[in-house]
Amino acid sequence: MEKLHFAILKNEIHDNHLLWEAVCRERADQLTATTIDLTKSDWLTQFKKHKFDGLLAIPPAQSTAFKTLYDERIGILHQVFDIPVYPSMEEIMIYENKKYFSYWAVANQIPHPATQVYYYEKEAIESLEQATFPIVAKTSIGASGRGVSILKSKQEAIDYIKLTFSGEGANRSVGPKWRKKGFVGRVIKKMLDPKAFKAKLTQYQNVRNDIQKDFVIFQEFIPHDYEWRCVRIGESFFAHKKMVEGEKASGSLLKGYDNPPLALLDFVKEVTDEKGFYSQAVDIFEAPDGRYLINEMQCIFGQSDPYQMQVDGVVGRYVHQNGQWIFEEGDFNRFESYLLRIDHFVSLLKGEFANV
């Protein structure tokens, strides 16, 4: 059978696409790939030089400008040229766009903490009369808990609103994730590569300059000691706990590998089945009344450990077969789970829908 040919759509972060390239080399017997920098002015010219069977996306999560650029340009490639994209276009649209996600979740009746977006300072301040504190303030873009503020009083919320609409804006923390495993090694590696080091400094500058000043996002505070990080890629399911450090679980990198309740996997499967989402990290609160509430959904996400789940101390995955959850032991998260992604996309294009 003729090999499939994929376009790897690079974003502005110089090394974000390398895992796609690595897994494409790993599956060189089945496919070939060409990397196209979607941020360059000649992106469409470069794209038209080839015939592609699919698009491999790596949407950015650093700045609003490049997030908008990526969504617009990949939308053209997917819709005008009618080429399948992985993750799906809808998954990309809700990725790192918290205000859009809040609208999408309400429209699709997805259980989530109550969220409001205010584009007028007066309306935002008036909303505080009925607010229950603390409330969570978020920037629309910002991964790993950056851009999240816990506002504990009406005055803190007023100050936040005035700062945002004054033009000074709400921004996010900037800098290396020093708690992440391998911090020292990553720093040394970057410093030994001047091009990579310069690119990282530029990335930090882009984040610093990306100030949200036209709207505020307020979310209901759900008391929690952890979030469930549930992952679905294809027909493989995983879950672990993201433990709270300080006031937030996102970005803490503290994990709990407790056995996930099967009801949680049922919930994630139902939501992702309905939307056709097959590359998702779903972050979920357990509300005091027992409900599952989705905090965020991300089609691309980090992986600081070599696995996503342990059951009774054994690394593996869950699959759903004949109405039951079956645990399979194994190393299923190689290349930070990108190998699962490429195998699932290939199976979809070939019309195969078995577990991958």
JOVENDA-V613475 format. One line per field, one symbol per residue. burial: b if it has 9 or more other C-alpha atoms within 8 Angstrom, else e. A space follows every 10 residues. Layout:
burial->???
This chain:
burial->eeebbbbbbb bebbebbebb bbbbeeeeee bbbebbbbbe eebeebeeee ebbbbbbbbb bbbeebbebb bebbbbbbee eebbbbbbbe bbbbbbbbbb bbebbeeeeb ebbebebbbe bebbbeebee eebbbbbbbb bbbebbbbeb bbebebbbeb bbbbbeebbb bbeeeeeeee eebeeeeeeb beeeebbebe eebbebbbeb bbbbbbbbbb beebebbbbb bbbbbbbbbb bbbbeeebbb bbbbeebbeb eeebbebbee bbeeeebbbb bbbbbbbeee ebbbbebbbb eeeeeebbbb beeebbbbbb eeeebeeeee ebbbbbbbbb bbbbbebbee eeeeeb
